[in-house]
Amino acid sequence: MDYKGIGWLKNKLAMKKSRVKLRYDFYEQKHTAVDFGIFTPDKLKDFHIINGWCSKAVDTLADRLSFYKWQEDNFDFEEIFNMNNPDIIYDSAMLSALISACSFIVITPNKDDIIPLLQVIDGSRATGTIDDATEMLREGYAELEVDADGNVTQYAYFTKEQTVYYSVVNERAIETHRITNPAPYPLLVPVIYRPDAKRPFGHSRISRACMSAAAGAMRTIKRSEIAAEYYSFPQKYILGLDPGVVIDKERASASSFLRISANEDGGETRMGQFSAASPQPYYEQLKMMASLFAAETGLTLDDLGFVTSNPQSADAIKASHEALRLTARKAQKTFGRCFLNAGYLAACVRDKYPYKREQIYLTHAAWNPIFEPDASQLGTLGDAVLKINQAQPGYLDEEKIHELLGM
């Protein structure tokens, strides 16, 4: 097989790192919106607003994705994942994939145990060339260890024949270690969110539209904060004041009573105040940004902090999140297939035998319900299960009931 080589893969990863880092900055609420600086006072140019909508969009979907177990587990994938902290492996891989479009599971033979080790790394530290039919890699590159300064201390090159580990000893020395690969594919498995024919490595949950709306919201809040400095102490004016009179600015801003002398001609000195700016336009613009963000992510305005109605029932919540439910269902299918690929290759490493991929066609992932039913729904669904099984005995078995009820 012709390979691109580790140098080509390093360059490919370098081109993608900045985009992944940008999305992680939005998720970790470290990104600050660009200030146009048109009306921003100099003292407030370094004042930044933080927005957590992108974190909400990712976490809301990730929390709905709960892996249950493997069904028709002919190759005992359950044992492999249970020996590798499944609560961390599944959730970490899915969360990272939602942020960076693709995360990776590294499979490493274990010297002390027959069960191989599984490690999740994010999309900024690994890449490869992918087989669109199987969503497995033809070859891959991964940065396995990084020091506190961000320098790579260990990396690996994965092929069908072997895995080559490189350990950086110092600036001039690199140790190399090769391990024969017993599996028919490289031991680096992508976990992809929403792949398609043009972008086989998927799309990020934090889309360009999400970032644009979140940045617009940050600028809107900053403008409202700047305006608040003016409508907190509305600007005043004085007509006919003697040029020699000195006014205490602090007293003029904070006091309701200020003594002003007449001018030198004995004329009347008149005081006035400009009308204060209203914060309402900023609130309306912020709500508009929230509507755009909600439409892009399948959330509601209530999810983003804008209370629009009284507390809803479970059915109403599910109905308002129909787009989110469909998105979660699609993600379950894709992630389930990716975890199946990881389990398949791990089983080949465990048994030191290159199983054919066709042998695992019966095995599939089972998930907990996206929306757990409340007490009233349990009764309704229970009646439905009883009637269906009376019409077709045994049609809804334990596994199918779990898909409906999570029980």
Secondary structure as the mmCIF struct_conf table of DSSP 4:
data_model
#
loop_
_struct_conf.conf_type_id
_struct_conf.id
_struct_conf.beg_label_comp_id
_struct_conf.beg_label_asym_id
_struct_conf.beg_label_seq_id
_struct_conf.end_label_comp_id
_struct_conf.end_label_asym_id
_struct_conf.end_label_seq_id
HELX_RH_AL_P HELX_RH_AL_P1 ILE A 6 TYR A 27
TURN_TY1_P TURN_TY1_P1 GLU A 28 GLN A 29
HELX_LH_PP_P HELX_LH_PP_P1 ALA A 33 ASP A 35
BEND BEND1 ILE A 38 PHE A 39
HELX_RH_3T_P HELX_RH_3T_P1 ASP A 42 LEU A 44
TURN_TY1_P TURN_TY1_P2 LYS A 45 ASP A 46
HELX_RH_AL_P HELX_RH_AL_P2 TRP A 53 ARG A 64
STRN STRN1 PHE A 67 GLN A 71
BEND BEND2 GLU A 72 GLU A 72
TURN_TY1_P TURN_TY1_P3 ASN A 74 PHE A 75
HELX_RH_AL_P HELX_RH_AL_P3 PHE A 77 ASN A 82
TURN_TY1_P TURN_TY1_P4 MET A 83 ASN A 84
HELX_RH_AL_P HELX_RH_AL_P4 PRO A 86 SER A 100
BEND BEND3 ALA A 101 ALA A 101
STRN STRN2 CYS A 102 THR A 108
BEND BEND4 LYS A 111 ASP A 112
BEND BEND5 ILE A 114 ILE A 115
HELX_LH_PP_P HELX_LH_PP_P2 PRO A 116 PRO A 116
STRN STRN3 LEU A 117 ILE A 121
TURN_TY1_P TURN_TY1_P5 GLY A 123 SER A 124
BEND BEND6 ARG A 125 ARG A 125
STRN STRN4 ALA A 126 ASP A 131
TURN_TY1_P TURN_TY1_P6 ASP A 132 GLU A 135
STRN STRN5 MET A 136 VAL A 146
TURN_TY1_P TURN_TY1_P7 ALA A 148 ASP A 149
BEND BEND7 GLY A 150 GLY A 150
STRN STRN6 VAL A 152 PHE A 158
BEND BEND8 LYS A 160 GLU A 161
STRN STRN7 GLN A 162 VAL A 168
BEND BEND9 ASN A 170 ARG A 172
STRN STRN8 ILE A 174 THR A 180
BEND BEND10 ALA A 183 TYR A 185
BEND BEND11 LEU A 187 LEU A 187
STRN STRN9 LEU A 188 ILE A 192
BEND BEND12 TYR A 193 ARG A 194
BEND BEND13 ALA A 197 LYS A 198
TURN_TY1_P TURN_TY1_P8 PRO A 200 PHE A 201
BEND BEND14 ARG A 205 ILE A 206
HELX_RH_AL_P HELX_RH_AL_P5 ARG A 208 TYR A 231
BEND BEND15 SER A 232 PHE A 233
STRN STRN10 LYS A 236 LEU A 239
BEND BEND16 GLY A 240 GLY A 240
TURN_TY1_P TURN_TY1_P9 PRO A 243 GLY A 244
HELX_RH_AL_P HELX_RH_AL_P6 LYS A 249 ALA A 254
BEND BEND17 SER A 256 SER A 256
TURN_TY1_P TURN_TY1_P10 GLU A 264 ASP A 265
HELX_LH_PP_P HELX_LH_PP_P3 GLY A 267 THR A 269
STRN STRN11 ARG A 270 GLN A 273
HELX_LH_PP_P HELX_LH_PP_P4 PHE A 274 SER A 278
BEND BEND18 PRO A 279 PRO A 279
HELX_RH_AL_P HELX_RH_AL_P7 GLN A 280 THR A 297
TURN_TY1_P TURN_TY1_P11 GLY A 298 GLY A 298
TURN_TY1_P TURN_TY1_P12 LEU A 301 GLY A 305
BEND BEND19 SER A 309 ASN A 310
HELX_LH_PP_P HELX_LH_PP_P5 PRO A 311 SER A 313
HELX_RH_AL_P HELX_RH_AL_P8 ALA A 314 SER A 320
TURN_TY1_P TURN_TY1_P13 HIS A 321 HIS A 321
HELX_RH_AL_P HELX_RH_AL_P9 GLU A 322 ASP A 351
TURN_TY1_P TURN_TY1_P14 LYS A 352 LYS A 352
BEND BEND20 TYR A 353 TYR A 353
HELX_RH_3T_P HELX_RH_3T_P2 ARG A 357 ILE A 360
TURN_TY1_P TURN_TY1_P15 TYR A 361 LEU A 362
STRN STRN12 HIS A 364 TRP A 367
BEND BEND21 ILE A 370 PHE A 371
HELX_RH_AL_P HELX_RH_AL_P10 ALA A 375 ALA A 391
BEND BEND22 GLN A 392 GLN A 392
TURN_TY1_P TURN_TY1_P16 PRO A 393 GLY A 394
BEND BEND23 TYR A 395 LEU A 396
HELX_RH_AL_P HELX_RH_AL_P11 GLU A 398 LEU A 405
#
